[in-house]
């Protein structure tokens, strides 16, 4: 792990795994970007500077062999951005998603985790498996 307080980020390399509730994300590289927590009065340290606890996750960027699992849904891509506050994941780099016999792909896929829905933009391709053949 490499951390940079100047850039407000931490970089994880290798076989990286992130778990956020039911969401699991795997990738080769994960960059966690932080932002200052909203001021609640006294988050300064004794030296008068903001302490590390005064930060929270803003978004996480996953690169290289990205795999996402949430319940019975699966997705893969080469790049993903997870926005914590909005609970959404944007997949690019040949994203493909599977859920109960349906496979969807397109150039850009946005997963809205709270709403349990996805939006695929661009040349969307959908394959529905015949459950009687399985």
C-alpha positions in Angstrom: 0.0 0.0 0.0 1.2 3.5 -0.8 -0.5 6.4 1.0 -0.3 10.1 0.0 -1.7 12.7 2.3 -1.0 15.4 -0.2 -3.2 13.6 -2.8 -5.6 12.3 -0.2 -5.4 8.8 -1.5 -4.2 5.3 -0.7 -3.1 2.9 -3.5 -3.3 -0.9 -3.2 -1.7 -3.2 -5.7 -1.7 -6.9 -6.3 -4.8 -9.0 -5.7 -7.0 -6.3 -4.1 -10.4 -7.0 -2.5 -12.9 -4.4 -1.2 -16.0 -5.4 0.8 -18.7 -2.8 1.4 -21.8 -4.5 2.8 -23.1 -6.9 0.2 -20.7 -5.4 -2.5 -17.4 -7.2 -3.2 -14.9 -5.7 -5.7 -11.7 -7.4 -6.8 -9.0 -5.7 -9.0 -5.3 -5.5 -9.7 -5.0 -1.9 -8.5 -7.4 0.0 -6.2 -7.0 3.7 -5.5 -9.0 5.0 -2.5 -9.6 8.8 -2.7 -10.5 10.6 0.5 -12.2 14.0 1.2 -12.5 16.1 4.3 -15.4 15.2 6.5 -17.9 18.0 6.9 -16.8 20.2 9.8 -18.5 19.3 13.1 -16.7 21.8 15.2 -13.4 20.4 16.5 -11.7 18.0 14.1 -8.3 19.8 14.4 -5.4 18.1 16.2 -3.3 19.6 18.9 -1.0 21.2 16.3 -4.0 22.9 14.7 -4.0 20.8 11.5 -6.8 18.4 10.4 -6.2 14.9 11.7 -6.5 11.8 9.5 -9.8 10.9 11.2 -11.1 14.1 9.6 -11.2 12.3 6.3 -13.7 9.9 4.7 -13.8 7.9 1.5 -15.0 9.9 -1.5 -14.6 7.4 -4.3 -12.6 4.3 -5.2 -11.0 3.6 -8.6 -10.4 0.0 -9.5 -8.1 -0.9 -12.5 -7.2 -4.1 -14.2 -9.3 -7.3 -14.2 -12.1 -5.8 -12.2 -14.7 -8.2 -10.8 -17.8 -7.2 -8.9 -20.2 -9.4 -6.9 -23.4 -8.2 -5.3 -25.9 -10.8 -4.3 -26.7 -13.0 -7.4 -25.3 -10.3 -9.8 -21.8 -10.4 -11.2 -19.9 -7.9 -13.4 -16.4 -7.7 -15.0 -14.5 -4.8 -16.6 -11.1 -3.2 -16.9 -12.0 -0.1 -15.0 -14.5 0.9 -12.3 -15.3 3.9 -10.2 -17.2 3.4 -6.9 -18.9 6.5 -5.5 -19.6 5.8 -1.8 -22.1 8.6 -1.1 -24.2 7.9 -4.2 -23.7 4.1 -3.9 -23.1 3.7 -7.6 -20.4 2.0 -9.7 -19.5 3.1 -13.2 -17.8 0.3 -15.3 -15.8 1.0 -18.4 -13.3 -1.1 -20.4 -15.5 -3.9 -21.9 -18.0 -4.2 -19.0 -20.1 -7.4 -18.9 -22.8 -8.1 -16.2 -24.7 -11.4 -15.5 -27.8 -12.0 -13.4 -30.0 -15.1 -13.3 -29.6 -16.2 -16.9 -29.1 -12.7 -18.5 -25.8 -11.3 -19.8 -25.5 -7.6 -20.7 -22.6 -5.8 -22.2 -21.8 -2.3 -23.5 -19.2 0.4 -23.5 -20.3 2.0 -20.2 -22.4 0.5 -17.4 -23.6 2.3 -14.3 -24.8 0.2 -11.3 -27.1 2.0 -8.9 -26.6 -0.2 -5.8 -29.4 1.2 -3.6 -32.0 0.9 -6.3 -30.7 -2.6 -7.5 -30.7 -1.4 -11.1 -28.2 -0.8 -13.9 -28.0 1.4 -17.0 -26.0 0.5 -20.0 -25.0 3.3 -22.4 -23.9 2.9 -26.0 -24.1 -0.3 -28.1 -25.8 -2.5 -25.6 -25.9 -6.3 -26.1 -28.3 -8.6 -24.2 -28.2 -12.4 -24.1 -31.0 -14.2 -22.4 -30.4 -17.9 -21.7 -33.3 -20.3 -22.3 -33.9 -21.8 -18.8 -35.4 -25.0 -20.3 -32.1 -25.9 -22.0 -30.2 -25.7 -18.7 
